[in-house]
Amino acid sequence: MGRGGHAGFADIEFGFADAEKESAENPALLLNAYLDETHLVDKALKGVPFLVLGYKGSGKTAIAERANLLQG
């Protein structure tokens, strides 16, 4: 804990740069700390099929890994 009992910068768990590794080693981060304001993962799992496109590093694998964890 930081000063005054508040969480400090050192207390923040940022996870891994690779979503596959994060899913394998610390799945709680993808399940509990992933911000999905538009409910993209729910739409992907329960809605009509669609394609997720994006640049390298934009989070496509994180979406897939989170979906796998939620299914599992």
N, C-alpha and C positions, 0 to 999 in steps of 0.2 A: 504494500500500500504506500501511496505517496503521502505528502504532508496533510495533516488534518484528517487522516483516515480516509481520504479520497483516493480512488485509483489513479495511479500515475501513468505516464507514457510507457514505462517499463512493464506495467501490468497488462498492457493490451496484447492480445494474442492475434497476430496478423495472419497466421496460417502459412501455407506453402505457396510457392510460385506456380506449382503444378497441381491442378485440380485432382488428377488421378492419385497422386501421392497423398494429398490432403484427405481424400475420400478413404484411402486405405489406412492412414496413420492417425487421423483426427477427424472422423466423420461428424462429430458434434458441431464443428465449425460450419460445415456445409448445411447441417440441419437447423442449427439455432442462430447462426450469425449471418446467414446469406440474406441480403436485402432483395426482395422480389415484390416491389410495389405494384407491378402490373399483373401479378399472379401468372407469369409466363410458364412456370413449371406445371402448375395445375392445368392450364390450358393445353399444354403439350401432352399431359397424361390423360386428360378426360375429354378434350375437345376434338375437333376435326384435325386430321394430320396437317402439319405445316413444316416448312424448312427453316432452320435457324441459320442465318448467314451473319458473318462478321469478320473483321480483321483478326489476324493472329493476335492472341492475347486479350481478346475482347470478352471472354467468358463463356464461349460455346461449350467447352468441355465441362466447366463448372455446372452449367445447366443440366447437361447429360448426367453427370455424376450425382447431382442432387436428386434428379428424377429417379435414378437407380436406387439411391438410398431410401427414398420415400416409398418406392415400390416394394422394397425388400424385406 
